[in-house]
């Protein structure tokens, strides 16, 4: 337990330093010899943890992690008197999704640095571990248009994710991109040596994915670009930085905004590191210092409000639906000097699924209502106006 705590604390220090969160790194590990963790009295356990936190007098904060849940955090907050706990409470932000966002951002950033594009359509991914983080990553890779997303988990049912192909053995199944999202130290020297040819990237959420330095060196020599977890798995601590900097913002913000910010800064950091390493895997570790900011300065969480402003579109109207009615409305408003943002979930404006598409659609002059007949006549005039403005019929 002590060795695990030290190893994980060092890893957390690297994460916090990588983004200057305002914290250093620590890890609370509770040694439990009980063979059945479900039989442990959780409230008493959290009271024991609270006693340890109080002993540090504010020098140590903790939050939700492996083998703990929201109920544990509720007990811990109560036992500490609402001190020393950063666990995303009273907020719609899900720290698991936050971590997944840093994974996705790092994937996009390294692919852009290595291939000059964020297009994932030619890449096959293997997501190893389909818990809360891994399953979110897999779904997002599908949404982003990956060629194939393979999923693997100790519990086969967890790997059954829509749009993904479940596999039985992640270490023997070919892929372009390995995404470790399970327990630590899974990539042993044997796995690194025998992993199928064709793999080009390794980026995931796992803390300490390599069993030792030799396993990492084998991947480097094989030309496999690895973005360290101090970047790719930093989503939750980035959320912590916002929670620490502005608790009111953290508790009221639309979660997708926070996830978008985490994705953006993770992508930028991963891309920057790959560039500093000259796109050479064996140079990544020696160039890490080039992307680590000074500990002096304001925490990264203070940048979040500015990111929101920079990524906010100010408009007079929002039009939901980009079919014929929506685009016509946007066009008419623009002629009156009224700005609008048009939202369409399809792949294009007036997509094939829009109600105005289909063989049965036609333009007619006869309506049972006089109002619609007059509207039809006016619409013909408007169509002529559009043809004159665009030069198209």
Buried (B, 14 or more C-beta within 10 A) or exposed (E): EEEEBEBBBEBBBBBBBBBBBBBEBBBBBBEEEEEEEEEEEBBEBBBEBBEEBBEEEEEBBBBBBEEBEEEBBBBBBBBBEEBBBBBBBEBEBBBBBBBBBBBBBBBBBBBBBBBEEEBBEEBBBBBBBBBBBBBBBBBBBBEBEBBBBBBBBEEEEBBEBEEBBBBEEBBEBEBBBBBBBBBBBBBBBEBBEEBEEEBBBBBBBBBBBBBEEEBBBBBBEBEBBBBBBBBBBBBBBBBBBBBBBBEEBBBEBEBEBBBBBBBBBBBBBBBBBBBBBEBEBEBBBEBBEEBBEEEEEEBBBBBBBEBBEEEEEEEEEEBEBBBBBBBBBBBEBEEEEEEBEBEBEEEEBBEEEBEEEEEEEEEEEEEEEEEBBEEBEEEEEEEEEEEEEEEEE
